[in-house]
Amino acid sequence: MSVDRSLKVKGALSRHRNVLSRAERVEVLQEEERWQEGDPVLGLPKVAHRKTHAGKKEAEKKEEGGEQPAVTPAT
C-alpha cells in the first residue's frame, strides 16, 4: 500500500485546518478578551478561523523593496 501524498511532505500539518484544538481556541479567546484565567474550558464559544493567503504578498514586497543583492555567477 502506498503512502498518501499529504503524509510525505515535511510541513503537511502546517496547512490550514478548519478545526482548532481547545488550547488554540482558548488562545484566540484570550486575545479577543472573551476568556479569562479560571473560566471553564468546557463549552467554549465558537471561534472564527479564516484561511489566510501567505507567500504572494511577501514575494511582491521583496520585488517592490528596491535593492536586491546582485547575483554573481559562480566561476
Z-matrix of the N, CA and C atoms (Angstrom, degrees):
N
C 1 1.452
C 2 1.525 1 108.68
N 3 1.312 2 117.18 1 138.79
C 4 1.461 3 120.74 2 -178.23
C 5 1.530 4 111.18 3 -87.83
N 6 1.323 5 115.02 4 159.80
C 7 1.456 6 121.95 5 179.22
C 8 1.527 7 108.47 6 -88.90
N 9 1.328 8 116.20 7 137.69
C 10 1.463 9 121.32 8 179.97
C 11 1.527 10 110.49 9 -62.80
N 12 1.335 11 116.60 10 145.89
C 13 1.469 12 122.03 11 -178.63
C 14 1.519 13 112.68 12 -55.88
N 15 1.339 14 117.08 13 -40.21
C 16 1.465 15 120.37 14 -176.07
C 17 1.525 16 112.10 15 -66.19
N 18 1.318 17 117.00 16 -21.76
C 19 1.461 18 120.01 17 179.94
C 20 1.519 19 112.38 18 -87.44
N 21 1.303 20 118.21 19 -17.46
C 22 1.462 21 121.91 20 -179.30
C 23 1.523 22 111.91 21 -78.72
N 24 1.323 23 117.40 22 -31.77
C 25 1.458 24 121.96 23 -175.80
C 26 1.524 25 109.66 24 -73.74
N 27 1.332 26 116.01 25 136.00
C 28 1.459 27 120.55 26 -177.57
C 29 1.530 28 112.27 27 -61.34
N 30 1.329 29 117.84 28 -44.50
C 31 1.462 30 121.46 29 -177.17
C 32 1.515 31 113.21 30 -99.20
N 33 1.316 32 117.91 31 32.08
C 34 1.464 33 121.16 32 -174.94
C 35 1.529 34 112.11 33 -64.24
N 36 1.319 35 117.09 34 -32.14
C 37 1.461 36 119.03 35 -176.94
C 38 1.522 37 112.43 36 -85.12
N 39 1.318 38 118.66 37 -0.48
C 40 1.453 39 120.63 38 179.86
C 41 1.521 40 111.59 39 -90.02
N 42 1.319 41 118.18 40 1.28
C 43 1.458 42 120.61 41 -179.58
C 44 1.531 43 110.51 42 -77.19
N 45 1.317 44 116.48 43 174.73
C 46 1.464 45 122.49 44 -177.50
C 47 1.520 46 110.96 45 -62.33
N 48 1.326 47 115.68 46 133.83
C 49 1.463 48 121.62 47 175.54
C 50 1.517 49 107.85 48 -120.25
N 51 1.320 50 116.35 49 142.48
C 52 1.454 51 120.55 50 179.98
C 53 1.530 52 111.95 51 -80.51
N 54 1.309 53 117.48 52 -25.35
C 55 1.461 54 121.51 53 -175.28
C 56 1.521 55 109.19 54 -112.49
N 57 1.329 56 116.58 55 129.26
C 58 1.463 57 121.52 56 177.44
C 59 1.522 58 109.61 57 -96.09
N 60 1.324 59 116.74 58 149.24
C 61 1.455 60 120.48 59 174.82
C 62 1.534 61 108.43 60 -73.05
N 63 1.310 62 116.48 61 167.13
C 64 1.466 63 120.23 62 -178.74
C 65 1.523 64 110.59 63 -60.81
N 66 1.327 65 117.19 64 -41.47
C 67 1.468 66 120.93 65 -179.88
C 68 1.519 67 110.73 66 -63.09
N 69 1.335 68 117.28 67 -40.82
C 70 1.463 69 120.83 68 178.38
C 71 1.524 70 110.88 69 -65.67
N 72 1.336 71 117.09 70 -39.36
C 73 1.468 72 120.37 71 178.25
C 74 1.522 73 110.88 72 -64.84
N 75 1.334 74 117.17 73 -40.11
C 76 1.471 75 120.73 74 178.83
C 77 1.522 76 109.65 75 -63.59
N 78 1.349 77 117.81 76 -41.22
C 79 1.462 78 120.74 77 178.78
C 80 1.525 79 111.06 78 -60.62
N 81 1.335 80 116.85 79 -44.47
C 82 1.463 81 120.75 80 -179.69
C 83 1.521 82 110.34 81 -65.05
N 84 1.329 83 116.66 82 -42.40
C 85 1.464 84 120.18 83 179.52
C 86 1.529 85 111.15 84 -65.46
N 87 1.332 86 118.34 85 -36.09
C 88 1.461 87 120.84 86 177.29
C 89 1.522 88 110.81 87 -65.46
N 90 1.342 89 117.26 88 -40.51
C 91 1.461 90 120.77 89 178.08
C 92 1.526 91 110.86 90 -62.92
N 93 1.337 92 116.46 91 -35.62
C 94 1.462 93 121.04 92 179.63
C 95 1.524 94 111.94 93 -86.20
N 96 1.343 95 116.67 94 2.04
C 97 1.467 96 123.70 95 -178.73
C 98 1.522 97 111.73 96 57.36
N 99 1.321 98 116.49 97 39.95
C 100 1.468 99 121.92 98 177.47
C 101 1.521 100 110.95 99 -108.41
N 102 1.345 101 117.41 100 -0.30
C 103 1.457 102 122.36 101 179.65
C 104 1.516 103 108.98 102 -145.78
N 105 1.337 104 116.89 103 129.94
C 106 1.461 105 121.31 104 178.29
C 107 1.530 106 108.52 105 -114.62
N 108 1.330 107 114.81 106 159.21
C 109 1.452 108 120.89 107 177.40
C 110 1.525 109 109.10 108 -57.72
N 111 1.323 110 116.78 109 132.07
C 112 1.455 111 121.68 110 -179.60
C 113 1.513 112 112.98 111 102.25
N 114 1.318 113 118.77 112 -17.19
C 115 1.469 114 121.62 113 175.65
C 116 1.523 115 108.75 114 -69.65
N 117 1.342 116 117.52 115 151.92
C 118 1.473 117 119.16 116 179.42
C 119 1.527 118 111.33 117 -66.35
N 120 1.344 119 115.29 118 144.35
C 121 1.457 120 120.20 119 179.86
C 122 1.526 121 111.79 120 -93.17
N 123 1.309 122 116.99 121 -5.65
C 124 1.464 123 120.62 122 176.11
C 125 1.523 124 108.86 123 -92.96
N 126 1.314 125 116.96 124 141.19
C 127 1.463 126 121.10 125 179.37
C 128 1.514 127 112.61 126 75.54
N 129 1.322 128 117.28 127 35.86
C 130 1.463 129 120.88 128 179.25
C 131 1.526 130 110.26 129 -67.42
N 132 1.326 131 117.55 130 148.15
C 133 1.468 132 119.47 131 176.04
C 134 1.522 133 110.87 132 -68.87
N 135 1.320 134 115.16 133 159.98
C 136 1.462 135 120.32 134 179.33
C 137 1.525 136 109.74 135 -67.10
N 138 1.337 137 114.82 136 149.85
C 139 1.453 138 121.78 137 -179.60
C 140 1.520 139 107.84 138 -126.32
N 141 1.320 140 116.82 139 126.95
C 142 1.465 141 120.25 140 177.72
C 143 1.519 142 108.71 141 -74.16
N 144 1.310 143 115.75 142 129.42
C 145 1.470 144 121.24 143 179.52
C 146 1.513 145 106.86 144 -127.66
N 147 1.321 146 116.29 145 101.20
C 148 1.459 147 121.60 146 -175.43
C 149 1.515 148 111.41 147 -92.80
N 150 1.295 149 115.45 148 144.41
C 151 1.462 150 121.32 149 177.18
C 152 1.516 151 108.63 150 -73.37
N 153 1.325 152 116.45 151 132.90
C 154 1.453 153 120.64 152 179.21
C 155 1.515 154 108.80 153 -112.31
N 156 1.309 155 115.62 154 151.06
C 157 1.455 156 121.23 155 177.52
C 158 1.516 157 108.01 156 -97.08
N 159 1.310 158 116.14 157 124.91
C 160 1.455 159 120.66 158 179.29
C 161 1.515 160 109.11 159 -123.00
N 162 1.290 161 115.58 160 151.27
C 163 1.452 162 119.88 161 174.22
C 164 1.506 163 113.20 162 109.28
N 165 1.314 164 119.35 163 -54.47
C 166 1.453 165 120.96 164 -176.35
C 167 1.524 166 111.63 165 -63.70
N 168 1.311 167 118.00 166 -45.83
C 169 1.456 168 120.87 167 -177.34
C 170 1.527 169 110.84 168 -65.17
N 171 1.327 170 116.79 169 -37.26
C 172 1.461 171 119.56 170 179.07
C 173 1.522 172 110.09 171 -64.82
N 174 1.316 173 116.80 172 -41.25
C 175 1.460 174 120.44 173 179.85
C 176 1.527 175 110.16 174 -66.21
N 177 1.323 176 117.25 175 -39.63
C 178 1.464 177 120.79 176 178.64
C 179 1.522 178 110.82 177 -66.20
N 180 1.317 179 118.27 178 -38.22
C 181 1.460 180 121.55 179 179.68
C 182 1.523 181 110.60 180 -64.02
N 183 1.326 182 116.80 181 -39.48
C 184 1.459 183 120.18 182 179.52
C 185 1.521 184 110.76 183 -63.95
N 186 1.334 185 116.38 184 -39.50
C 187 1.460 186 119.91 185 179.26
C 188 1.526 187 111.06 186 -68.33
N 189 1.327 188 117.23 187 -38.82
C 190 1.453 189 121.76 188 -179.00
C 191 1.524 190 111.50 189 -77.92
N 192 1.319 191 117.36 190 -19.05
C 193 1.457 192 122.76 191 -175.27
C 194 1.518 193 113.94 192 -59.80
N 195 1.319 194 118.62 193 -17.22
C 196 1.448 195 119.96 194 178.34
C 197 1.503 196 111.16 195 98.77
N 198 1.326 197 115.34 196 -106.35
C 199 1.459 198 119.71 197 -174.57
C 200 1.508 199 111.90 198 -69.98
N 201 1.302 200 114.74 199 132.16
C 202 1.452 201 121.55 200 170.87
C 203 1.516 202 106.20 201 -129.08
N 204 1.294 203 117.42 202 146.08
C 205 1.463 204 118.78 203 -179.17
C 206 1.522 205 110.67 204 -61.44
N 207 1.315 206 114.95 205 137.93
C 208 1.461 207 119.97 206 -179.68
C 209 1.517 208 109.39 207 -71.18
N 210 1.306 209 116.14 208 138.66
C 211 1.452 210 121.54 209 179.29
C 212 1.521 211 108.01 210 -92.66
N 213 1.304 212 115.90 211 121.79
C 214 1.461 213 120.04 212 178.79
C 215 1.519 214 108.75 213 -103.45
N 216 1.324 215 116.97 214 136.20
C 217 1.464 216 119.02 215 179.64
C 218 1.526 217 110.63 216 -70.16
N 219 1.306 218 115.16 217 141.92
C 220 1.465 219 120.33 218 179.17
C 221 1.523 220 108.63 219 -75.52
N 222 1.339 221 116.36 220 134.61
C 223 1.462 222 119.98 221 -179.58
C 224 1.501 223 111.92 222 -113.65
